[in-house]
Amino acid sequence: MPRPFYRLRIPGRELNLGERTLVMGVLNVTPDSFSDGGLYLDPERAAARAREMERQGADILDIGSESTRPGSLRVSAEEELSRLLPVLERLRDLSVPLSVDTYKPGVAERAIKAGARIINFPVLSPVEEMVQVAARAGAALVIMHVRGTPETMHHLLPLKDVMGEVNGRLRELRDRAFAAGLPREALLLDPGFGFGKNGDENYVLLRRFDELHELGCPLLAGTSRKSFIGRTLDRAPGERMWGTAATVAAAILAGAHIVRVHDVPEMAQVARVTDGILAAGAKSQAQRLQP
Ligand code: HH2
C-alpha cells in the first residue's frame, strides 16, 4: 500500500508528510534517559547538539526534559521547565521545527511560547487538557500510546492482541482529540514502541504497523535504540544502531511518515534508501494495475 500524503499544520508553516520520510532527532535534557541521559543537561551542550543534528539532516528536533522510560522518576513541572527553557531560548533561530516531549499541559504551554511548534505527548495525562493547549496555539500534537505508567509498564501482563489494543486506544484518543477541538491537520499518531509492550509485542506492532493507516492520520515511529532491539542483539543502547536501522526501514516500508531517532546522519541515509524502495513499489504496482 502506498504511503498516504498529509499536511501537518504547525505555527507559521505546513510540513508535507509522505513525500519523503522526515527524520526527528532526539535530544534528551535529562540525567536519566535510557540512552543519552546526562549528556546534554548543560544548555550550551544541548543547544550545540541540536545544531549538530540539524546539520546532519534532522527535519525536526524533539526535546525531552523528563524521561518516561520504565522505572524513571517523575519530576515537577518547574524542574522540567528549568531544564527545557534555557535550551529553547538558545534555539530560537533554528530553521527546523522544535517538538517538545511532555505530558504536562503547563510545560507544553510554556514551551510553545518559547518556540516549540509540536507537542510530543505520551498519554500519561488527560488528552483534552493537552489538546486545548495545542489547539489554542496552533501547535501540532503527537499522541503516543502508553500502556500503564513508567512505574508499572515493566510488570504488565502480555496482551492477547497488541495490535487491537493499540489501534483501538489510538482511535479513541484521536476521536477525543478532535472532539476537544484539535484540527485534523494538527494530529500525528504513534503506537509507542516499548511503552508497556514486551519484546515480542513490539515486533508485532512493527510488522503490522501499516494497519494503523486505518486511523486516517500521519504516523510516527520511535524504535530508536529501544530495549526490544537490545534484547535481540544483546547490546547496550549505544550499540543498537544496526538493529535500529532494520526497524527504521521496516517502519518506513509500512508507511511511517516520521522516524524519531538518536543517530541522525545514519538513519537519514537509511530513510533515503528506504524511501527509494517504497517509491519503486508504488510505481511498479501502478504499472501492474494498468490495463
Ligand atoms: N520514545 C521515547 C520518548 N519519547 N516519543 C514518541 N512520539 N515516540 C517514542 O517512541 C518515544 C517518544 C523514549 O526514548 P528516549 O527519549 O530516548 O528515552 P527517555 O524516555 O528515557 O528519555
py3Dmol code that shows the C-alpha trace and the ligand (Angstrom):
import py3Dmol

protein = """\
ATOM      1  CA  MET A   1       0.000   0.000   0.000  1.00  0.00           C
ATOM      2  CA  PRO A   2       1.452   3.427  -0.919  1.00  0.00           C
ATOM      3  CA  ARG A   3       2.136   5.797   1.963  1.00  0.00           C
ATOM      4  CA  PRO A   4      -0.715   8.329   2.222  1.00  0.00           C
ATOM      5  CA  PHE A   5       0.108  12.035   1.937  1.00  0.00           C
ATOM      6  CA  TYR A   6      -0.816  14.509   4.653  1.00  0.00           C
ATOM      7  CA  ARG A   7      -0.116  18.121   5.510  1.00  0.00           C
ATOM      8  CA  LEU A   8       0.804  18.841   9.127  1.00  0.00           C
ATOM      9  CA  ARG A   9      -0.084  22.324  10.321  1.00  0.00           C
ATOM     10  CA  ILE A  10       2.381  23.913  12.714  1.00  0.00           C
ATOM     11  CA  PRO A  11       2.674  27.598  13.689  1.00  0.00           C
ATOM     12  CA  GLY A  12       3.845  29.640  10.699  1.00  0.00           C
ATOM     13  CA  ARG A  13       4.110  26.766   8.214  1.00  0.00           C
ATOM     14  CA  GLU A  14       2.997  23.375   6.986  1.00  0.00           C
ATOM     15  CA  LEU A  15       5.010  20.183   6.711  1.00  0.00           C
ATOM     16  CA  ASN A  16       4.439  17.811   3.806  1.00  0.00           C
ATOM     17  CA  LEU A  17       4.240  14.275   5.104  1.00  0.00           C
ATOM     18  CA  GLY A  18       4.602  11.251   2.879  1.00  0.00           C
ATOM     19  CA  GLU A  19       6.711  12.615   0.007  1.00  0.00           C
ATOM     20  CA  ARG A  20       9.793  11.528   1.904  1.00  0.00           C
ATOM     21  CA  THR A  21      10.288  10.309   5.456  1.00  0.00           C
ATOM     22  CA  LEU A  22      11.051  13.070   7.933  1.00  0.00           C
ATOM     23  CA  VAL A  23      13.778  12.414  10.483  1.00  0.00           C
ATOM     24  CA  MET A  24      13.113  13.615  14.021  1.00  0.00           C
ATOM     25  CA  GLY A  25      16.333  13.894  16.051  1.00  0.00           C
ATOM     26  CA  VAL A  26      16.121  13.101  19.777  1.00  0.00           C
ATOM     27  CA  LEU A  27      17.630  15.422  22.358  1.00  0.00           C
ATOM     28  CA  ASN A  28      17.138  14.477  25.999  1.00  0.00           C
ATOM     29  CA  VAL A  29      17.961  17.198  28.504  1.00  0.00           C
ATOM     30  CA  THR A  30      17.705  14.750  31.395  1.00  0.00           C
ATOM     31  CA  PRO A  31      20.037  12.992  33.825  1.00  0.00           C
ATOM     32  CA  ASP A  32      18.377   9.587  33.329  1.00  0.00           C
ATOM     33  CA  SER A  33      17.196   8.937  29.756  1.00  0.00           C
ATOM     34  CA  PHE A  34      17.924   5.363  28.786  1.00  0.00           C
ATOM     35  CA  SER A  35      20.356   6.158  26.002  1.00  0.00           C
ATOM     36  CA  ASP A  36      21.640   9.755  26.206  1.00  0.00           C
ATOM     37  CA  GLY A  37      20.822  10.581  29.852  1.00  0.00           C
ATOM     38  CA  GLY A  38      23.225  13.086  31.441  1.00  0.00           C
ATOM     39  CA  LEU A  39      24.972  14.040  28.188  1.00  0.00           C
ATOM     40  CA  TYR A  40      23.064  17.251  27.489  1.00  0.00           C
ATOM     41  CA  LEU A  41      21.956  18.631  30.859  1.00  0.00           C
ATOM     42  CA  ASP A  42      24.116  21.689  30.241  1.00  0.00           C
ATOM     43  CA  PRO A  43      22.047  24.033  27.995  1.00  0.00           C
ATOM     44  CA  GLU A  44      25.074  25.049  25.908  1.00  0.00           C
ATOM     45  CA  ARG A  45      25.901  21.415  25.163  1.00  0.00           C
ATOM     46  CA  ALA A  46      22.259  20.660  24.447  1.00  0.00           C
ATOM     47  CA  ALA A  47      21.973  23.582  22.018  1.00  0.00           C
ATOM     48  CA  ALA A  48      25.225  22.563  20.300  1.00  0.00           C
ATOM     49  CA  ARG A  49      23.881  19.004  19.909  1.00  0.00           C
ATOM     50  CA  ALA A  50      20.634  20.357  18.423  1.00  0.00           C
ATOM     51  CA  ARG A  51      22.587  22.396  15.855  1.00  0.00           C
ATOM     52  CA  GLU A  52      24.723  19.385  15.058  1.00  0.00           C
ATOM     53  CA  MET A  53      21.627  17.244  14.389  1.00  0.00           C
ATOM     54  CA  GLU A  54      20.200  19.999  12.181  1.00  0.00           C
ATOM     55  CA  ARG A  55      23.419  19.999  10.119  1.00  0.00           C
ATOM     56  CA  GLN A  56      23.286  16.194   9.968  1.00  0.00           C
ATOM     57  CA  GLY A  57      19.900  16.237   8.274  1.00  0.00           C
ATOM     58  CA  ALA A  58      17.266  16.227  11.022  1.00  0.00           C
ATOM     59  CA  ASP A  59      13.948  17.645   9.793  1.00  0.00           C
ATOM     60  CA  ILE A  60      12.511  18.094  13.295  1.00  0.00           C
ATOM     61  CA  LEU A  61      14.156  18.088  16.722  1.00  0.00           C
ATOM     62  CA  ASP A  62      12.378  16.545  19.696  1.00  0.00           C
ATOM     63  CA  ILE A  63      13.492  17.833  23.081  1.00  0.00           C
ATOM     64  CA  GLY A  64      12.593  15.942  26.241  1.00  0.00           C
ATOM     65  CA  SER A  65      13.354  17.078  29.767  1.00  0.00           C
ATOM     66  CA  GLU A  66      11.772  14.251  31.729  1.00  0.00           C
ATOM     67  CA  SER A  67      12.495  10.622  30.963  1.00  0.00           C
ATOM     68  CA  THR A  68       9.418   8.396  30.685  1.00  0.00           C
ATOM     69  CA  ARG A  69      11.324   5.125  30.362  1.00  0.00           C
ATOM     70  CA  PRO A  70      10.134   2.322  32.654  1.00  0.00           C
ATOM     71  CA  GLY A  71      11.263   2.982  36.206  1.00  0.00           C
ATOM     72  CA  SER A  72      12.177   6.645  35.591  1.00  0.00           C
ATOM     73  CA  LEU A  73      11.467   9.203  38.302  1.00  0.00           C
ATOM     74  CA  ARG A  74       8.725  11.798  37.809  1.00  0.00           C
ATOM     75  CA  VAL A  75       9.885  15.429  38.001  1.00  0.00           C
ATOM     76  CA  SER A  76       7.888  18.589  38.754  1.00  0.00           C
ATOM     77  CA  ALA A  77       6.805  20.975  36.000  1.00  0.00           C
ATOM     78  CA  GLU A  78       9.209  23.566  37.453  1.00  0.00           C
ATOM     79  CA  GLU A  79      12.148  21.160  37.201  1.00  0.00           C
ATOM     80  CA  GLU A  80      11.165  20.154  33.678  1.00  0.00           C
ATOM     81  CA  LEU A  81      10.910  23.796  32.602  1.00  0.00           C
ATOM     82  CA  SER A  82      14.198  24.723  34.264  1.00  0.00           C
ATOM     83  CA  ARG A  83      15.914  22.137  32.030  1.00  0.00           C
ATOM     84  CA  LEU A  84      13.925  22.905  28.898  1.00  0.00           C
ATOM     85  CA  LEU A  85      13.536  26.691  28.624  1.00  0.00           C
ATOM     86  CA  PRO A  86      17.262  27.606  28.567  1.00  0.00           C
ATOM     87  CA  VAL A  87      17.670  25.201  25.641  1.00  0.00           C
ATOM     88  CA  LEU A  88      14.650  26.510  23.728  1.00  0.00           C
ATOM     89  CA  GLU A  89      15.875  30.094  24.256  1.00  0.00           C
ATOM     90  CA  ARG A  90      19.190  29.213  22.625  1.00  0.00           C
ATOM     91  CA  LEU A  91      17.489  27.639  19.609  1.00  0.00           C
ATOM     92  CA  ARG A  92      15.108  30.412  18.548  1.00  0.00           C
ATOM     93  CA  ASP A  93      16.988  30.898  15.255  1.00  0.00           C
ATOM     94  CA  LEU A  94      16.948  27.227  14.269  1.00  0.00           C
ATOM     95  CA  SER A  95      15.236  26.604  10.940  1.00  0.00           C
ATOM     96  CA  VAL A  96      13.944  23.099  11.708  1.00  0.00           C
ATOM     97  CA  PRO A  97      10.789  22.941  13.847  1.00  0.00           C
ATOM     98  CA  LEU A  98      11.166  22.036  17.501  1.00  0.00           C
ATOM     99  CA  SER A  99       8.999  19.468  19.226  1.00  0.00           C
ATOM    100  CA  VAL A 100       8.773  19.120  22.993  1.00  0.00           C
ATOM    101  CA  ASP A 101       8.224  15.734  24.610  1.00  0.00           C
ATOM    102  CA  THR A 102       5.979  16.252  27.638  1.00  0.00           C
ATOM    103  CA  TYR A 103       2.743  15.004  29.186  1.00  0.00           C
ATOM    104  CA  LYS A 104       2.235  18.158  31.278  1.00  0.00           C
ATOM    105  CA  PRO A 105      -0.068  20.773  29.695  1.00  0.00           C
ATOM    106  CA  GLY A 106       1.578  23.578  31.722  1.00  0.00           C
ATOM    107  CA  VAL A 107       5.022  22.650  30.379  1.00  0.00           C
ATOM    108  CA  ALA A 108       3.644  22.385  26.843  1.00  0.00           C
ATOM    109  CA  GLU A 109       2.115  25.859  27.079  1.00  0.00           C
ATOM    110  CA  ARG A 110       5.373  27.487  28.218  1.00  0.00           C
ATOM    111  CA  ALA A 111       7.352  25.517  25.638  1.00  0.00           C
ATOM    112  CA  ILE A 112       5.137  26.720  22.787  1.00  0.00           C
ATOM    113  CA  LYS A 113       5.581  30.316  23.963  1.00  0.00           C
ATOM    114  CA  ALA A 114       9.338  29.685  23.897  1.00  0.00           C
ATOM    115  CA  GLY A 115       9.244  28.458  20.288  1.00  0.00           C
ATOM    116  CA  ALA A 116       8.126  24.800  20.220  1.00  0.00           C
ATOM    117  CA  ARG A 117       5.738  24.022  17.350  1.00  0.00           C
ATOM    118  CA  ILE A 118       4.926  20.396  18.055  1.00  0.00           C
ATOM    119  CA  ILE A 119       3.965  18.777  21.349  1.00  0.00           C
ATOM    120  CA  ASN A 120       5.036  15.148  21.571  1.00  0.00           C
ATOM    121  CA  PHE A 121       2.576  13.761  24.093  1.00  0.00           C
ATOM    122  CA  PRO A 122       2.964  10.360  25.751  1.00  0.00           C
ATOM    123  CA  VAL A 123      -0.572   9.923  27.015  1.00  0.00           C
ATOM    124  CA  LEU A 124       0.013   9.924  30.763  1.00  0.00           C
ATOM    125  CA  SER A 125      -2.465  12.745  31.469  1.00  0.00           C
ATOM    126  CA  PRO A 126      -5.935  13.629  30.083  1.00  0.00           C
ATOM    127  CA  VAL A 127      -5.821  14.177  26.337  1.00  0.00           C
ATOM    128  CA  GLU A 128      -8.383  17.001  26.418  1.00  0.00           C
ATOM    129  CA  GLU A 129      -6.166  19.304  28.511  1.00  0.00           C
ATOM    130  CA  MET A 130      -3.214  18.836  26.165  1.00  0.00           C
ATOM    131  CA  VAL A 131      -5.415  19.356  23.118  1.00  0.00           C
ATOM    132  CA  GLN A 132      -6.650  22.659  24.483  1.00  0.00           C
ATOM    133  CA  VAL A 133      -3.074  23.927  24.907  1.00  0.00           C
ATOM    134  CA  ALA A 134      -2.001  22.792  21.427  1.00  0.00           C
ATOM    135  CA  ALA A 135      -5.167  23.960  19.649  1.00  0.00           C
ATOM    136  CA  ARG A 136      -5.076  27.430  21.283  1.00  0.00           C
ATOM    137  CA  ALA A 137      -1.544  27.979  19.983  1.00  0.00           C
ATOM    138  CA  GLY A 138      -1.987  26.284  16.591  1.00  0.00           C
ATOM    139  CA  ALA A 139       0.681  23.723  17.507  1.00  0.00           C
ATOM    140  CA  ALA A 140       0.664  20.148  16.223  1.00  0.00           C
ATOM    141  CA  LEU A 141       0.226  17.233  18.596  1.00  0.00           C
ATOM    142  CA  VAL A 142       1.747  13.755  18.546  1.00  0.00           C
ATOM    143  CA  ILE A 143      -0.432  11.362  20.513  1.00  0.00           C
ATOM    144  CA  MET A 144       1.646   8.407  21.640  1.00  0.00           C
ATOM    145  CA  HIS A 145       0.102   5.209  23.010  1.00  0.00           C
ATOM    146  CA  VAL A 146       1.280   4.286  26.501  1.00  0.00           C
ATOM    147  CA  ARG A 147       0.187   1.200  28.397  1.00  0.00           C
ATOM    148  CA  GLY A 148       0.408   1.651  32.156  1.00  0.00           C
ATOM    149  CA  THR A 149       2.727   4.255  33.653  1.00  0.00           C
ATOM    150  CA  PRO A 150       6.534   4.429  33.890  1.00  0.00           C
ATOM    151  CA  GLU A 151       6.118   2.844  37.355  1.00  0.00           C
ATOM    152  CA  THR A 152       4.005  -0.096  36.155  1.00  0.00           C
ATOM    153  CA  MET A 153       4.910  -0.665  32.499  1.00  0.00           C
ATOM    154  CA  HIS A 154       7.601  -3.216  33.325  1.00  0.00           C
ATOM    155  CA  HIS A 155       5.213  -5.515  35.180  1.00  0.00           C
ATOM    156  CA  LEU A 156       2.189  -5.666  32.882  1.00  0.00           C
ATOM    157  CA  LEU A 157       0.742  -8.965  31.715  1.00  0.00           C
ATOM    158  CA  PRO A 158       1.211  -9.704  27.996  1.00  0.00           C
ATOM    159  CA  LEU A 159      -1.645  -8.646  25.733  1.00  0.00           C
ATOM    160  CA  LYS A 160      -3.707 -11.144  23.737  1.00  0.00           C
ATOM    161  CA  ASP A 161      -3.930  -8.730  20.826  1.00  0.00           C
ATOM    162  CA  VAL A 162      -1.431  -5.881  20.992  1.00  0.00           C
ATOM    163  CA  MET A 163      -2.436  -4.501  17.602  1.00  0.00           C
ATOM    164  CA  GLY A 164      -6.109  -4.453  18.555  1.00  0.00           C
ATOM    165  CA  GLU A 165      -5.331  -2.715  21.857  1.00  0.00           C
ATOM    166  CA  VAL A 166      -3.093  -0.038  20.298  1.00  0.00           C
ATOM    167  CA  ASN A 167      -5.343   0.550  17.300  1.00  0.00           C
ATOM    168  CA  GLY A 168      -8.464   0.793  19.462  1.00  0.00           C
ATOM    169  CA  ARG A 169      -6.929   3.094  22.046  1.00  0.00           C
ATOM    170  CA  LEU A 170      -5.397   5.396  19.414  1.00  0.00           C
ATOM    171  CA  ARG A 171      -8.796   5.563  17.704  1.00  0.00           C
ATOM    172  CA  GLU A 172     -10.427   6.583  20.990  1.00  0.00           C
ATOM    173  CA  LEU A 173      -7.717   9.195  21.703  1.00  0.00           C
ATOM    174  CA  ARG A 174      -7.970  10.549  18.150  1.00  0.00           C
ATOM    175  CA  ASP A 175     -11.725  10.989  18.481  1.00  0.00           C
ATOM    176  CA  ARG A 176     -11.379  12.648  21.884  1.00  0.00           C
ATOM    177  CA  ALA A 177      -8.700  14.977  20.492  1.00  0.00           C
ATOM    178  CA  PHE A 178     -10.914  16.071  17.585  1.00  0.00           C
ATOM    179  CA  ALA A 179     -13.924  16.444  19.891  1.00  0.00           C
ATOM    180  CA  ALA A 180     -11.820  18.669  22.165  1.00  0.00           C
ATOM    181  CA  GLY A 181     -11.031  20.985  19.246  1.00  0.00           C
ATOM    182  CA  LEU A 182      -7.811  19.759  17.621  1.00  0.00           C
ATOM    183  CA  PRO A 183      -7.893  20.360  13.847  1.00  0.00           C
ATOM    184  CA  ARG A 184      -7.479  17.197  11.750  1.00  0.00           C
ATOM    185  CA  GLU A 185      -4.306  18.527  10.136  1.00  0.00           C
ATOM    186  CA  ALA A 186      -2.586  19.034  13.503  1.00  0.00           C
ATOM    187  CA  LEU A 187      -2.522  15.414  14.692  1.00  0.00           C
ATOM    188  CA  LEU A 188       0.067  12.644  14.413  1.00  0.00           C
ATOM    189  CA  LEU A 189      -0.295   9.186  15.969  1.00  0.00           C
ATOM    190  CA  ASP A 190       2.386   6.905  17.398  1.00  0.00           C
ATOM    191  CA  PRO A 191       1.978   3.338  18.754  1.00  0.00           C
ATOM    192  CA  GLY A 192       4.625   3.987  21.445  1.00  0.00           C
ATOM    193  CA  PHE A 193       7.182   1.227  20.925  1.00  0.00           C
ATOM    194  CA  GLY A 194       8.412  -0.016  24.299  1.00  0.00           C
ATOM    195  CA  PHE A 195       5.835   1.842  26.356  1.00  0.00           C
ATOM    196  CA  GLY A 196       4.176  -1.038  28.228  1.00  0.00           C
ATOM    197  CA  LYS A 197       4.754  -3.582  25.452  1.00  0.00           C
ATOM    198  CA  ASN A 198       7.026  -6.603  25.787  1.00  0.00           C
ATOM    199  CA  GLY A 199       9.711  -7.516  23.230  1.00  0.00           C
ATOM    200  CA  ASP A 200       7.513  -9.729  21.059  1.00  0.00           C
ATOM    201  CA  GLU A 201       4.671  -7.230  21.156  1.00  0.00           C
ATOM    202  CA  ASN A 202       6.987  -4.549  19.759  1.00  0.00           C
ATOM    203  CA  TYR A 203       7.844  -6.814  16.841  1.00  0.00           C
ATOM    204  CA  VAL A 204       4.158  -7.464  16.186  1.00  0.00           C
ATOM    205  CA  LEU A 205       3.478  -3.706  16.245  1.00  0.00           C
ATOM    206  CA  LEU A 206       6.267  -3.101  13.778  1.00  0.00           C
ATOM    207  CA  ARG A 207       5.267  -5.938  11.454  1.00  0.00           C
ATOM    208  CA  ARG A 208       1.640  -4.753  11.404  1.00  0.00           C
ATOM    209  CA  PHE A 209       2.394  -1.005  11.570  1.00  0.00           C
ATOM    210  CA  ASP A 210       0.627  -0.475   8.222  1.00  0.00           C
ATOM    211  CA  GLU A 211      -2.718  -1.342   9.851  1.00  0.00           C
ATOM    212  CA  LEU A 212      -2.515   1.964  11.722  1.00  0.00           C
ATOM    213  CA  HIS A 213      -3.253   3.762   8.440  1.00  0.00           C
ATOM    214  CA  GLU A 214      -6.902   2.846   9.098  1.00  0.00           C
ATOM    215  CA  LEU A 215      -6.835   5.667  11.634  1.00  0.00           C
ATOM    216  CA  GLY A 216      -6.532   8.237   8.844  1.00  0.00           C
ATOM    217  CA  CYS A 217      -3.680  10.213  10.437  1.00  0.00           C
ATOM    218  CA  PRO A 218       0.034  10.573   9.742  1.00  0.00           C
ATOM    219  CA  LEU A 219       2.194   8.156  11.723  1.00  0.00           C
ATOM    220  CA  LEU A 220       5.375   8.476  13.745  1.00  0.00           C
ATOM    221  CA  ALA A 221       7.608   5.544  14.740  1.00  0.00           C
ATOM    222  CA  GLY A 222      10.033   5.730  17.660  1.00  0.00           C
ATOM    223  CA  THR A 223      12.012   2.498  17.762  1.00  0.00           C
ATOM    224  CA  SER A 224      15.499   4.004  18.134  1.00  0.00           C
ATOM    225  CA  ARG A 225      17.850   2.016  20.406  1.00  0.00           C
ATOM    226  CA  LYS A 226      14.905   0.543  22.323  1.00  0.00           C
ATOM    227  CA  SER A 227      15.278  -2.454  24.583  1.00  0.00           C
ATOM    228  CA  PHE A 228      13.467  -4.920  22.283  1.00  0.00           C
ATOM    229  CA  ILE A 229      16.365  -4.347  19.860  1.00  0.00           C
ATOM    230  CA  GLY A 230      18.864  -4.639  22.712  1.00  0.00           C
ATOM    231  CA  ARG A 231      17.363  -7.912  23.889  1.00  0.00           C
ATOM    232  CA  THR A 232      17.522  -9.459  20.429  1.00  0.00           C
ATOM    233  CA  LEU A 233      21.127  -8.402  19.899  1.00  0.00           C
ATOM    234  CA  ASP A 234      22.359  -8.441  23.500  1.00  0.00           C
ATOM    235  CA  ARG A 235      23.734  -4.921  23.037  1.00  0.00           C
ATOM    236  CA  ALA A 236      23.786  -1.746  25.177  1.00  0.00           C
ATOM    237  CA  PRO A 237      21.768   1.295  23.924  1.00  0.00           C
ATOM    238  CA  GLY A 238      24.783   2.935  22.230  1.00  0.00           C
ATOM    239  CA  GLU A 239      25.441  -0.260  20.242  1.00  0.00           C
ATOM    240  CA  ARG A 240      21.975  -0.709  18.764  1.00  0.00           C
ATOM    241  CA  MET A 241      22.381   1.369  15.610  1.00  0.00           C
ATOM    242  CA  TRP A 242      22.286  -1.504  13.121  1.00  0.00           C
ATOM    243  CA  GLY A 243      19.276  -3.021  14.827  1.00  0.00           C
ATOM    244  CA  THR A 244      17.645   0.406  14.823  1.00  0.00           C
ATOM    245  CA  ALA A 245      18.349   0.683  11.093  1.00  0.00           C
ATOM    246  CA  ALA A 246      16.363  -2.522  10.480  1.00  0.00           C
ATOM    247  CA  THR A 247      13.401  -1.178  12.441  1.00  0.00           C
ATOM    248  CA  VAL A 248      13.518   2.223  10.739  1.00  0.00           C
ATOM    249  CA  ALA A 249      13.478   0.578   7.307  1.00  0.00           C
ATOM    250  CA  ALA A 250      10.594  -1.713   8.339  1.00  0.00           C
ATOM    251  CA  ALA A 251       8.581   1.211   9.746  1.00  0.00           C
ATOM    252  CA  ILE A 252       9.068   3.280   6.578  1.00  0.00           C
ATOM    253  CA  LEU A 253       8.092   0.385   4.315  1.00  0.00           C
ATOM    254  CA  ALA A 254       4.942   0.070   6.421  1.00  0.00           C
ATOM    255  CA  GLY A 255       4.238   3.773   5.847  1.00  0.00           C
ATOM    256  CA  ALA A 256       5.732   5.720   8.790  1.00  0.00           C
ATOM    257  CA  HIS A 257       5.852   9.437   7.943  1.00  0.00           C
ATOM    258  CA  ILE A 258       8.336  10.445  10.648  1.00  0.00           C
ATOM    259  CA  VAL A 259      11.004   8.374  12.380  1.00  0.00           C
ATOM    260  CA  ARG A 260      12.286   9.505  15.784  1.00  0.00           C
ATOM    261  CA  VAL A 261      15.985   8.622  16.110  1.00  0.00           C
ATOM    262  CA  HIS A 262      19.143   9.270  18.106  1.00  0.00           C
ATOM    263  CA  ASP A 263      21.580   8.539  15.234  1.00  0.00           C
ATOM    264  CA  VAL A 264      20.535  11.225  12.781  1.00  0.00           C
ATOM    265  CA  PRO A 265      23.049  11.062   9.899  1.00  0.00           C
ATOM    266  CA  GLU A 266      22.953   7.271   9.755  1.00  0.00           C
ATOM    267  CA  MET A 267      19.170   6.979   9.953  1.00  0.00           C
ATOM    268  CA  ALA A 268      18.757   9.813   7.415  1.00  0.00           C
ATOM    269  CA  GLN A 269      20.653   7.554   4.968  1.00  0.00           C
ATOM    270  CA  VAL A 270      18.503   4.566   5.893  1.00  0.00           C
ATOM    271  CA  ALA A 271      15.404   6.715   5.338  1.00  0.00           C
ATOM    272  CA  ARG A 272      16.522   7.979   1.898  1.00  0.00           C
ATOM    273  CA  VAL A 273      17.221   4.475   0.598  1.00  0.00           C
ATOM    274  CA  THR A 274      14.047   3.011   2.103  1.00  0.00           C
ATOM    275  CA  ASP A 275      12.067   5.876   0.565  1.00  0.00           C
ATOM    276  CA  GLY A 276      13.522   4.781  -2.784  1.00  0.00           C
ATOM    277  CA  ILE A 277      12.298   1.214  -2.212  1.00  0.00           C
ATOM    278  CA  LEU A 278       8.866   2.487  -1.163  1.00  0.00           C
ATOM    279  CA  ALA A 279       8.560   4.717  -4.229  1.00  0.00           C
ATOM    280  CA  ALA A 280       9.633   1.883  -6.555  1.00  0.00           C
ATOM    281  CA  GLY A 281       6.975  -0.348  -5.000  1.00  0.00           C
ATOM    282  CA  ALA A 282       4.264   2.261  -5.606  1.00  0.00           C
ATOM    283  CA  LYS A 283       5.401   2.778  -9.237  1.00  0.00           C
ATOM    284  CA  SER A 284       5.634  -0.892 -10.136  1.00  0.00           C
ATOM    285  CA  GLN A 285       2.269  -1.584  -8.518  1.00  0.00           C
ATOM    286  CA  ALA A 286       0.713   1.210 -10.600  1.00  0.00           C
ATOM    287  CA  GLN A 287       2.260  -0.333 -13.773  1.00  0.00           C
ATOM    288  CA  ARG A 288       0.939  -3.789 -12.865  1.00  0.00           C
ATOM    289  CA  LEU A 289      -2.571  -2.403 -12.386  1.00  0.00           C
ATOM    290  CA  GLN A 290      -2.626  -0.639 -15.781  1.00  0.00           C
ATOM    291  CA  PRO A 291      -4.841  -2.487 -18.284  1.00  0.00           C
TER     292      PRO A 291
END
"""
ligand_1 = """\
22
HH2
N 10.119 7.198 22.870
C 10.755 7.806 23.890
C 10.439 9.121 24.234
N 9.540 9.815 23.523
N 8.014 9.953 21.734
C 7.385 9.379 20.710
N 6.491 10.086 19.993
N 7.628 8.087 20.342
C 8.525 7.307 21.037
O 8.681 6.116 20.691
C 9.211 7.893 22.144
C 8.917 9.238 22.475
C 11.792 7.069 24.673
O 13.068 7.322 24.147
P 14.103 8.390 24.740
O 13.569 9.780 24.606
O 15.429 8.192 24.108
O 14.248 7.962 26.247
P 13.712 8.513 27.644
O 12.223 8.383 27.690
O 14.421 7.611 28.625
O 14.132 9.960 27.779
"""
view = py3Dmol.view(width=600, height=400)
view.addModel(protein, "pdb")
view.setStyle({"model": 0}, {"cartoon": {"style": "trace"}})
view.addModel(ligand_1, "xyz")
view.setStyle({"model": 1}, {"stick": {}})
view.zoomTo()
view.show()
